[in-house]
Amino acid sequence: MSLKNDDDDEDMIEPKSYCTFAVTGPKVWWQSIYVCRDCEEEGALQCICEACADTCHEDHDIEYIGMGPAYCDCGGGCKISRQSQIKAKELNIAGLNEPEKDDQIIEAQTFRIAGLEGHEACQLVIQQASALTEFPRDTYWIDAKTGEDGDLCELERLALRIFHQHSSMHQLKNLAGAEWWVQVKDLSTENAAVDLHYDKDENLAEKFGLGYFPILSTVTYLTEQAYPTLVFPHRHDEPEDEQMESMIVSHPRRGKHLVFDGRLLHGAPACQAMSQNAAESQPAGIRVTFLVNLWQHSKPCGINVLEPKVRDAVKQSVESLEAKQVAGLDMEKEAISSLEVKNEEELPEEYRDRIELPFVSKGATWVDDDDEGANLVLVTFPPSRHESDTVNVKFGPGMQAYLDYQEYEEEYEEETQNGGPDLEEYV
């Protein structure tokens, strides 16, 4: 059963999202897979994307199969084909290749950037970062071909230096450039934390429901305060019930630089059990971080270089400082300590209760989240205090971290107290 392709502008449907075929073509890409039992070709069911399931096949017998590698069979002649192609061209994302699904590109690593450890140099970058937050755009782009001697502010210069050092250090090929941004957070507010998430091409995710991820993600700390960065060995294309046998805990330190595989789940969630100073009920001051992601092949959609007027404003924000450039941006690698957590009895009593960390990417296409009432969280044991500010926590059997739906557990506990259903209904 074929579907009509409406070419007349007045007949075109305005979709909520767009057909993934406009991006992937006949190449498989990890996405939500549906089949339409009313539409068969030579007796075989065809895979369709979520957008086509919602528009082209909305009155048909549709079945959701799950997440997996596929391309949309409806894409060649569907009702939203034209609009999807227009949107893909507008975002310059037609013909993308999905990143390779090999093993981790690198293990998490930390470095010290001596040029950022001094108060004056660090203050220069913090002041430029604060000035940048006055402008509405979230992230910026610096191309791989940009010269370090160009007309750049110190934020761009730092981003470019980080890009070149990791490109050389890890022998990365086909790099398009670096996406960079700053975070300046008042720790006394509710927005101080960064919930767990995957770095991704936000426009591609929003418009097409596809996940496209950087090859490397980095965090450079410019202040000492706040919650640590957590990195978990979990990618978007791995099952939600996959247990995580380790986590990186990186506490802020001025001039410290953290790098990890850009496909991994990470964040800096608000959790007092993770704070370096357990006596503090709430961290004080501001949390300033500088973030750079390295991208292969092409830049994320809608990300542009710093506009000249913004660059000038950022530069002028530090005219009162004597130093106009941050020197000594080379990186010196540091060791990461290990901490094994084999069983609960080895933990101090105050760390024996699992904690739930919020997951900001609820509803993303690569999260198999059918129930809109479910609240996805990551459940883990908090690590004990450690003398090192970067620790690789390794969990023993039964101690692993995992993703879970918070509402199911709460509903189960409430109903079982009233003689309700048993656990099998919630598994």
C-alpha positions in Angstrom: 0.0 0.0 0.0 1.7 3.2 -1.1 1.2 6.6 0.4 0.5 9.8 -1.5 3.2 12.4 -1.7 1.5 15.7 -1.6 3.6 18.1 -3.7 1.3 21.1 -3.7 2.3 23.7 -1.1 -1.3 24.1 0.1 -1.6 20.4 0.8 1.7 20.0 2.6 1.3 18.8 6.2 3.2 20.7 8.9 4.7 17.9 11.0 5.6 18.1 14.7 8.9 16.3 13.7 10.4 15.2 10.4 11.1 11.9 8.6 14.6 10.6 9.4 15.1 9.4 5.8 15.9 13.0 4.8 19.0 12.8 7.0 20.1 9.2 6.8 19.0 8.1 3.4 19.1 4.3 3.0 21.8 4.0 5.8 20.9 2.5 9.1 20.9 4.9 12.1 20.0 4.2 15.7 16.4 5.4 16.2 12.9 4.5 17.3 11.5 1.7 15.0 7.9 1.3 14.2 6.2 -1.1 11.7 2.9 -0.5 10.0 0.8 -3.7 9.6 -1.4 -2.0 7.0 1.5 -1.2 4.7 3.4 -4.2 3.4 5.7 -4.5 0.4 5.8 -7.9 -1.2 4.5 -9.4 2.1 7.3 -7.8 4.2 6.7 -5.3 7.0 8.6 -2.1 6.6 10.3 -0.1 9.3 9.1 3.5 9.7 10.4 6.4 11.9 8.4 8.0 14.7 7.5 11.0 12.6 6.0 8.9 9.9 4.2 6.7 12.4 2.6 9.9 13.8 1.6 11.5 10.4 1.7 9.2 7.4 0.4 6.2 9.2 -1.6 7.8 12.0 -4.8 5.8 11.3 -3.0 2.5 10.6 -2.2 -0.5 12.7 1.2 0.7 14.1 3.4 -1.3 16.4 6.4 0.1 18.2 9.4 -2.3 18.0 11.9 -0.5 20.1 15.3 1.2 19.6 17.7 -0.1 17.0 19.6 0.5 13.8 17.3 1.2 10.9 16.2 3.6 8.2 12.7 4.8 7.4 11.2 2.8 4.5 8.4 5.3 4.3 10.9 8.1 3.5 11.0 7.9 -0.3 7.3 8.8 -0.8 5.8 9.7 2.5 3.5 12.7 3.2 6.2 14.6 5.0 9.1 13.8 2.6 9.3 17.2 1.0 9.1 19.1 4.3 11.7 16.8 5.8 14.1 17.4 2.9 13.6 21.1 3.2 14.3 21.1 6.9 17.4 18.9 6.5 18.7 21.3 3.8 17.9 24.3 6.0 19.9 22.7 8.9 22.6 21.4 6.5 22.3 17.9 7.8 21.4 15.8 4.8 23.6 12.8 4.2 25.2 12.6 7.6 26.9 9.4 8.6 26.2 8.0 12.1 29.3 7.9 14.3 31.0 4.5 14.6 29.9 2.3 17.4 33.3 1.0 18.4 34.6 0.7 21.9 35.4 3.8 24.0 37.6 6.2 22.1 39.6 7.0 25.3 39.4 6.3 29.0 38.6 9.4 31.0 41.7 11.5 31.6 42.6 14.6 33.6 45.2 17.3 33.0 46.4 20.4 34.7 46.6 23.6 32.6 49.3 25.6 34.4 48.3 28.9 32.6 44.9 28.8 34.3 46.1 28.1 37.8 47.2 31.6 38.6 44.5 34.0 40.0 45.0 36.8 37.4 45.0 34.5 34.4 42.0 32.6 35.6 40.1 35.8 36.5 40.6 37.0 32.9 38.9 33.9 31.6 36.1 34.1 34.2 35.5 37.7 33.4 35.2 36.9 29.7 32.9 34.0 30.5 30.7 36.2 32.6 30.5 38.8 29.8 29.5 36.1 27.3 26.6 35.0 29.4 24.9 38.4 28.6 24.3 37.2 25.1 21.5 34.7 24.3 23.3 32.0 22.3 24.2 28.8 24.2 27.2 27.4 22.3 29.7 28.6 19.7 31.8 27.0 17.0 35.5 27.3 16.1 36.6 25.6 12.9 39.5 23.2 12.7 41.2 25.5 10.2 41.2 28.6 12.4 44.6 30.0 13.1 45.7 30.6 16.7 47.1 34.0 15.7 43.7 35.3 14.5 41.6 38.0 16.0 40.2 35.8 18.9 39.1 36.4 22.4 40.7 34.4 25.2 37.8 32.0 25.3 38.2 31.2 21.6 41.9 30.9 22.0 41.5 28.4 24.9 38.9 26.4 22.9 41.2 26.2 19.9 44.2 25.1 22.1 42.2 22.4 23.7 41.0 21.2 20.3 44.5 21.0 18.8 46.0 19.3 21.9 43.5 16.5 21.9 43.5 16.2 18.2 47.2 15.5 18.3 47.3 13.6 21.5 44.7 11.1 20.5 45.5 11.1 16.7 41.9 12.0 15.8 41.0 12.2 12.1 38.4 14.1 10.1 37.8 16.6 12.8 35.5 19.5 11.8 36.2 21.7 14.8 35.1 22.4 18.3 31.8 23.4 19.9 32.5 25.5 23.0 30.5 27.3 25.7 30.7 28.5 29.3 28.7 27.9 32.4 28.6 30.5 35.2 26.2 29.2 37.9 25.2 30.8 41.2 25.4 27.9 43.6 22.8 29.4 45.9 20.1 28.9 43.2 18.2 25.9 42.0 19.9 26.0 38.6 23.4 25.4 40.0 23.4 21.7 39.1 23.8 20.1 35.7 21.5 17.0 35.5 22.8 13.8 33.9 22.7 14.0 30.1 24.3 13.1 26.7 26.0 15.9 24.8 24.4 15.9 21.3 23.4 17.8 18.3 20.3 19.5 19.9 18.7 20.6 16.6 19.0 17.2 15.0 17.5 15.6 18.2 14.6 18.1 18.3 13.6 18.1 14.7 14.4 14.5 13.6 14.7 12.5 16.8 18.2 11.3 15.9 21.2 11.3 18.2 24.5 12.7 16.9 27.3 13.0 19.4 30.7 14.6 19.8 33.8 12.3 19.6 35.2 13.9 22.8 33.7 16.0 25.6 35.8 18.2 27.9 35.4 20.2 31.1 37.9 22.8 32.3 37.3 24.1 35.8 37.9 27.8 36.6 36.6 27.7 40.2 36.9 25.3 43.2 33.3 25.3 44.3 30.4 23.1 43.5 29.4 19.5 42.9 31.7 17.1 41.0 31.3 16.0 37.4 30.2 12.4 37.1 30.9 10.3 34.0 29.2 6.9 33.6 30.1 4.2 31.0 26.7 4.3 29.3 26.0 5.3 25.7 22.6 6.2 24.2 22.6 3.0 22.1 23.0 0.7 25.1 20.0 -0.8 26.9 18.5 1.2 29.7 18.8 -1.8 32.0 22.6 -2.1 31.3 24.3 -2.0 34.7 27.3 0.4 35.1 30.3 -1.0 36.8 32.1 2.2 37.4 31.9 6.0 37.5 34.3 8.9 37.3 34.0 11.4 40.0 35.8 14.7 39.2 35.8 17.4 41.8 36.4 21.0 40.6 39.9 22.5 40.9 41.1 25.7 39.2 43.0 24.8 36.1 42.0 21.2 36.0 40.9 19.7 32.7 38.7 16.6 32.3 38.2 14.7 28.9 36.1 11.7 28.1 34.3 9.9 25.3 31.7 12.3 24.0 29.0 9.6 23.8 28.9 8.9 27.6 26.3 9.8 30.1 27.6 12.6 32.4 26.6 15.7 34.5 27.2 17.6 37.7 24.0 16.8 39.6 23.2 18.4 42.9 24.0 15.8 45.6 25.3 16.6 49.0 26.7 13.1 49.4 29.0 13.8 46.4 30.3 17.1 47.7 33.9 17.3 48.9 32.9 19.1 52.1 30.2 17.1 53.8 29.7 19.8 56.4 28.4 22.2 53.9 24.6 22.1 53.5 24.8 24.1 50.3 27.9 25.0 48.2 28.6 28.8 48.2 29.9 31.1 45.5 29.8 30.5 41.8 30.7 27.5 39.6 32.5 28.5 36.4 33.4 25.9 33.8 34.6 26.1 30.3 33.4 23.3 28.0 34.7 22.1 24.6 33.4 19.2 22.5 35.3 17.9 19.5 33.2 16.9 16.5 34.1 14.7 13.5 33.0 15.3 9.9 30.6 18.2 10.4 29.6 20.7 13.0 26.3 20.5 14.9 23.3 22.2 13.3 22.8 25.8 14.0 26.1 26.4 15.8 28.0 29.4 14.6 31.3 31.2 15.3 31.3 34.1 17.7 29.9 37.2 16.1 32.4 40.1 15.9 30.3 42.4 18.0 30.1 39.7 20.7 33.8 39.1 20.5 34.5 42.8 20.9 32.2 43.0 24.0 33.9 40.0 25.5 37.4 41.5 24.9 36.4 44.8 26.4 35.2 43.1 29.6 38.9 42.6 30.6 40.4 45.9 29.6 41.0 46.7 33.3 43.3 43.6 33.7 47.0 44.0 32.9 47.3 40.6 31.2 45.5 40.5 27.9 46.3 36.8 27.1 46.5 33.6 29.1 50.0 32.1 28.7 51.0 28.5 29.2 48.0 26.6 27.9 49.8 23.3 27.5 48.3 20.3 29.3 50.1 18.1 31.8 48.5 14.7 32.4 47.6 13.7 35.9 46.9 10.3 37.4 43.3 9.2 38.3 43.0 7.3 41.5 40.9 4.1 41.8 38.4 3.2 44.5 36.8 -0.3 44.6 33.4 -0.6 46.3 32.9 -4.4 46.7 30.0 -4.5 49.1 28.0 -2.2 51.4 29.8 -3.3 54.5 33.0 -1.7 53.2 31.3 1.7 53.0 31.0 4.1 55.9 27.5 4.0 57.3 26.5 7.4 55.9 27.2 6.1 52.3 25.3 2.8 52.5 22.1 4.2 51.0 21.7 4.5 47.3 21.0 7.9 45.8 18.9 8.9 42.8 20.4 11.4 40.3 18.0 13.2 37.9 18.3 12.4 34.2 17.7 15.5 32.0 17.2 13.7 28.7 13.8 12.2 29.5 11.8 12.1 26.4 14.8 11.9 24.0 14.2 9.6 21.1 17.2 7.4 22.1 15.7 6.9 25.6 13.0 4.1 25.4 10.5 6.2 27.4 7.0 5.2 26.5 5.4 6.2 29.8 5.2 10.0 30.0 4.6 9.7 33.7 7.8 7.9 34.3 10.8 9.8 35.8 14.1 8.4 34.6 16.8 8.5 37.3 20.2 7.0 37.8 20.6 5.0 41.0 24.0 4.6 42.6 26.0 4.5 45.8 27.8 7.7 46.6 31.6 7.3 46.7 33.4 7.7 50.1 35.7 10.7 50.6 39.0 10.3 48.9 42.2 12.3 49.0 42.3 12.6 45.3 40.0 15.1 43.5 39.5 12.6 40.6 38.5 9.0 41.3 37.5 6.1 39.2 34.9 4.3 41.4 34.6 0.6 40.5 31.5 -1.3 41.8 31.5 -4.9 42.8 28.6 -7.4 42.0 25.3 -6.0 43.2 26.7 -2.6 43.7 26.5 -1.3 40.1 24.8 1.9 39.1 21.7 1.6 36.9 18.9 3.6 35.3 15.4 3.3 36.6 11.9 4.8 36.4 11.3 6.5 39.7 7.5 6.5 39.5 7.2 2.8 39.1 9.0 2.1 42.4 7.0 4.8 44.2 3.7 3.5 42.8 4.7 -0.1 43.6 5.5 0.7 47.2 2.3 2.7 47.7 0.1 0.0 46.2 1.7 -3.0 48.0 1.2 -1.2 51.3 -2.5 -1.4 50.5 -2.5 -5.0 49.3 -2.0 -4.0 45.7 -0.3 -5.8 42.8 2.9 -7.7 43.1 6.3 -6.7 41.8 6.0 -8.8 38.6 3.7 -6.1 37.1 6.4 -3.5 37.5 9.3 -5.5 36.0 
